[in-house]
Amino acid sequence: MDRRTLIAAGLGAPALAQLAMGQAHAQVAARSRLQTILQNGVLRAGATGDFNPMSFRDPATRELAGHQVDCMKKLSTELGVKLEWVPTTWPTLINGLTANQYDIVATGTSVSVARMKAAAFTNPWGVNAFAPLVRREEAAKYANWDSLNQPSVTVGFNLGTTFEQFVASALPKATVRRVESPVRDFQELLAGRVNVTITSLVEGSFLQKEYPQLQMILADQARNTIPLCFMTPIDDPIFLNFMNNWVLLHQTSGFFAELEDRWKLTLYRK
């Protein structure tokens, strides 16, 4: 019915406003990824598969494994839908999300202002921070962050990561080497093509165990504390609200604490 018909039926302005609001909410709900996921029976998750222990290929099975993989398995089970992994890269995370290639990014993403312009982030499930990663034989050369901020020091980072902005602001005097996927910055460090890479506490703690020739330094001076969140479409408040409550529910239940122990995560603690 049009507005005049509704008024003739005895509906005043307050009732009309309430009706319009209800129709708007119904339209938003119909467009939500949550409704689409439930209707299609599929949750599509984007992952880079190169961030151990967040999302990586198990060498034995070649299947995706890691903290974020376990999260999506639990989420899809609780929704009663199939989980579908969609490969992506760090530079194209947001492009894939806005192009509707996947419903959520679950690969260990952290928040940045640049990313916030185009994507939404759930409430944090943890907090990360940045620290330098060097070859163990050269660790004694770097006593503090200032010793890294020199033209003679080449710092490597992967394009499309939050390390790129951090290096530009924190180490402006250093020489930089931009690394493109699928090559990783720590591989450039192992090969001796850079002196240092900036890593996260999460990944750096794993890398120095996996590669004894590498060492994370200045962890007690870790910088750039940054929330770890799932990334969702910026135009879908219903799905974002659902995921915020899902994170809260499983923080309260102890699920995230169990995953932290299972994957031996090193997170930032005040």
C-alpha positions as CSV (number, residue, x, y, z in Angstrom):
1,M,0.0,0.0,0.0
2,D,1.1,3.6,-0.7
3,R,1.3,6.3,2.0
4,R,-2.2,7.7,1.2
5,T,-3.8,4.3,1.5
6,L,-2.0,3.7,4.8
7,I,-3.2,7.1,6.2
8,A,-6.7,6.3,5.0
9,A,-6.5,3.1,6.9
10,G,-5.9,5.1,10.1
11,L,-2.1,4.8,10.4
12,G,-0.6,8.1,11.6
13,A,3.0,9.4,11.2
14,P,4.5,7.4,14.1
15,A,3.1,4.1,12.8
16,L,4.2,4.9,9.3
17,A,7.7,5.6,10.5
18,Q,7.8,2.4,12.5
19,L,6.5,0.5,9.4
20,A,9.2,2.1,7.2
21,M,11.9,1.2,9.7
22,G,10.7,-2.4,9.8
23,Q,10.7,-2.6,6.0
24,A,14.3,-1.2,5.9
25,H,15.5,-3.7,8.5
26,A,13.9,-6.5,6.5
27,Q,15.7,-5.3,3.3
28,V,19.1,-5.1,5.1
29,A,18.6,-8.6,6.6
30,A,17.8,-10.0,3.2
31,R,21.1,-8.6,1.9
32,S,23.2,-9.8,4.8
33,R,26.0,-12.4,4.2
34,L,24.6,-14.2,7.2
35,Q,21.3,-14.9,5.5
36,T,23.1,-15.9,2.3
37,I,25.4,-18.2,4.1
38,L,22.5,-19.9,5.8
39,Q,20.5,-20.2,2.6
40,N,23.3,-21.5,0.5
41,G,24.7,-23.7,3.2
42,V,28.3,-22.5,2.5
43,L,30.7,-20.3,4.5
44,R,33.4,-19.0,2.2
45,A,36.6,-18.0,4.0
46,G,39.6,-16.3,2.4
47,A,43.1,-17.3,3.6
48,T,46.6,-16.7,2.3
49,G,47.9,-20.1,3.6
50,D,51.3,-18.7,4.3
51,F,51.1,-17.4,7.9
52,N,52.1,-20.2,10.3
53,P,50.5,-20.7,12.8
54,M,47.5,-18.8,11.6
55,S,46.8,-20.4,8.2
56,F,49.3,-22.6,6.4
57,R,49.6,-25.8,4.4
58,D,50.3,-28.9,6.5
59,P,53.4,-30.4,4.9
60,A,52.0,-33.9,5.4
61,T,48.5,-33.4,4.0
62,R,48.8,-30.2,2.0
63,E,45.5,-29.2,3.7
64,L,45.1,-25.8,5.4
65,A,45.8,-25.8,9.1
66,G,46.3,-23.3,11.9
67,H,44.5,-21.2,14.5
68,Q,42.3,-19.4,12.0
69,V,41.4,-22.6,10.2
70,D,40.2,-24.1,13.5
71,C,38.1,-20.9,14.1
72,M,36.4,-21.3,10.7
73,K,35.8,-25.0,11.2
74,K,34.0,-24.3,14.5
75,L,32.1,-21.4,13.0
76,S,30.8,-23.4,10.0
77,T,29.9,-26.3,12.3
78,E,27.9,-24.1,14.6
79,L,26.1,-22.5,11.6
80,G,25.4,-25.9,10.2
81,V,27.1,-25.1,6.8
82,K,29.9,-26.3,4.7
83,L,33.3,-24.5,4.9
84,E,34.9,-23.5,1.6
85,W,38.4,-22.0,1.6
86,V,39.2,-19.4,-1.1
87,P,42.9,-18.7,-1.7
88,T,44.0,-15.1,-1.6
89,T,47.1,-13.0,-1.1
90,W,48.0,-10.2,1.3
91,P,47.7,-7.4,-1.3
92,T,44.3,-8.7,-2.6
93,L,42.6,-9.5,0.8
94,I,40.2,-6.5,0.6
95,N,39.7,-6.8,-3.2
96,G,38.5,-10.3,-2.8
97,L,36.2,-9.3,0.0
98,T,34.6,-6.4,-1.9
99,A,34.3,-8.5,-5.0
100,N,32.3,-11.1,-3.1
101,Q,34.8,-13.9,-3.6
102,Y,34.5,-14.8,0.1
103,D,32.4,-13.9,3.1
104,I,35.2,-13.4,5.7
105,V,38.9,-13.2,5.9
106,A,40.4,-15.6,8.4
107,T,44.2,-15.6,7.9
108,G,45.5,-13.7,11.0
109,T,44.7,-10.2,9.9
110,S,45.4,-7.1,12.0
111,V,43.6,-3.8,11.9
112,S,45.0,-0.7,10.1
113,V,43.4,2.6,9.2
114,A,44.0,1.9,5.5
115,R,42.1,-1.4,5.7
116,M,39.3,0.2,7.8
117,K,38.5,2.4,4.8
118,A,37.3,-0.6,2.8
119,A,36.5,-3.4,5.2
120,A,35.0,-4.0,8.6
121,F,36.8,-5.7,11.5
122,T,35.3,-7.8,14.3
123,N,36.0,-7.3,17.9
124,P,39.6,-8.5,18.6
125,W,40.3,-12.1,19.6
126,G,43.8,-11.2,20.6
127,V,46.5,-8.5,20.4
128,N,49.8,-8.7,18.4
129,A,52.8,-6.5,18.3
130,F,55.9,-6.0,16.0
131,A,59.5,-7.0,16.6
132,P,62.6,-7.3,14.4
133,L,63.7,-10.7,13.0
134,V,67.4,-11.0,12.2
135,R,69.9,-13.8,11.5
136,R,71.1,-15.1,14.8
137,E,74.8,-14.5,14.0
138,E,74.0,-10.7,13.7
139,A,71.6,-10.3,16.6
140,A,74.2,-8.6,18.9
141,K,74.6,-5.8,16.3
142,Y,71.2,-4.4,17.1
143,A,70.8,-3.1,20.7
144,N,67.6,-1.0,20.1
145,W,65.3,0.2,17.4
146,D,67.5,3.2,16.6
147,S,70.3,0.8,15.6
148,L,67.9,-0.5,12.9
149,N,67.0,3.0,11.6
150,Q,70.2,3.4,9.5
151,P,70.7,3.5,5.7
152,S,73.2,0.6,6.1
153,V,70.4,-1.6,7.3
154,T,68.1,-3.2,4.7
155,V,64.7,-4.0,6.0
156,G,62.4,-6.4,4.1
157,F,58.6,-6.6,4.2
158,N,55.8,-8.2,2.2
159,L,53.7,-5.9,0.1
160,G,50.1,-5.5,1.3
161,T,50.9,-6.2,5.0
162,T,50.7,-3.8,7.9
163,F,54.5,-4.1,8.2
164,E,54.8,-1.9,5.1
165,Q,53.3,1.2,6.8
166,F,55.1,0.5,10.0
167,V,58.5,0.4,8.4
168,A,57.8,3.7,6.6
169,S,56.9,5.5,9.8
170,A,59.2,3.8,12.4
171,L,62.4,3.2,10.3
172,P,62.4,6.0,7.7
173,K,66.2,6.1,7.3
174,A,66.6,2.4,6.7
175,T,66.9,0.9,3.2
176,V,63.8,-1.1,2.3
177,R,63.2,-4.1,0.1
178,R,59.7,-4.8,-0.9
179,V,58.8,-8.5,-1.3
180,E,55.9,-9.7,-3.4
181,S,53.9,-12.9,-2.7
182,P,54.3,-15.8,-2.9
183,V,57.9,-15.1,-1.7
184,R,58.0,-14.2,2.0
185,D,60.2,-11.6,3.6
186,F,61.8,-14.0,6.0
187,Q,63.0,-16.1,3.0
188,E,64.9,-13.0,1.9
189,L,66.4,-12.8,5.4
190,L,67.5,-16.5,5.2
191,A,69.0,-15.8,1.8
192,G,71.0,-12.8,3.1
193,R,69.3,-10.3,0.8
194,V,68.1,-8.2,3.8
195,N,69.5,-7.6,7.2
196,V,66.2,-7.6,9.1
197,T,62.5,-8.1,8.6
198,I,59.8,-6.8,10.8
199,T,57.7,-9.7,12.1
200,S,54.9,-10.1,14.6
201,L,55.2,-11.7,18.0
202,V,52.9,-14.5,16.7
203,E,54.9,-15.4,13.6
204,G,58.3,-14.5,14.9
205,S,58.1,-16.9,17.8
206,F,57.2,-19.7,15.3
207,L,59.9,-18.7,12.8
208,Q,62.8,-18.8,15.2
209,K,61.8,-22.3,16.2
210,E,61.4,-23.4,12.6
211,Y,64.6,-21.8,11.5
212,P,67.3,-21.9,14.3
213,Q,69.4,-19.5,12.3
214,L,66.9,-16.7,12.8
215,Q,66.2,-14.8,16.0
216,M,63.5,-12.4,17.0
217,I,65.1,-9.5,18.9
218,L,63.7,-6.5,21.0
219,A,60.6,-8.5,21.9
220,D,60.6,-6.7,25.3
221,Q,60.4,-3.5,23.3
222,A,57.7,-4.7,20.9
223,R,56.0,-1.9,19.1
224,N,52.8,-1.2,17.3
225,T,50.4,-3.1,19.4
226,I,47.6,-4.0,17.1
227,P,44.3,-6.0,17.4
228,L,43.9,-9.3,15.7
229,C,40.5,-9.6,14.1
230,F,38.4,-11.3,11.4
231,M,37.7,-9.1,8.4
232,T,34.1,-8.8,7.1
233,P,32.4,-6.7,4.4
234,I,32.1,-3.0,5.3
235,D,28.5,-2.8,4.2
236,D,27.0,-5.6,6.3
237,P,26.3,-4.6,9.9
238,I,24.2,-7.7,10.5
239,F,27.0,-10.1,9.7
240,L,29.5,-8.0,11.6
241,N,27.3,-7.9,14.7
242,F,26.9,-11.7,14.5
243,M,30.7,-12.2,14.3
244,N,31.3,-9.7,17.2
245,N,29.0,-11.8,19.4
246,W,30.5,-15.0,18.1
247,V,34.0,-13.8,19.2
248,L,32.7,-12.7,22.6
249,L,30.9,-16.0,23.1
250,H,34.0,-18.0,22.5
251,Q,36.3,-15.7,24.4
252,T,34.0,-16.3,27.4
253,S,33.8,-20.0,26.8
254,G,37.6,-20.4,26.7
255,F,37.8,-21.5,23.1
256,F,40.3,-18.9,22.1
257,A,42.4,-19.6,25.2
258,E,42.4,-23.3,24.2
259,L,43.5,-22.4,20.6
260,E,46.3,-20.1,22.0
261,D,47.7,-23.1,23.9
262,R,47.2,-25.5,21.0
263,W,49.1,-23.4,18.6
264,K,51.6,-22.0,21.2
265,L,50.8,-18.4,20.2
266,T,52.9,-15.6,21.6
267,L,50.5,-12.7,22.0
268,Y,51.1,-9.2,23.4
269,R,50.5,-8.8,27.1
270,K,50.6,-5.5,28.9
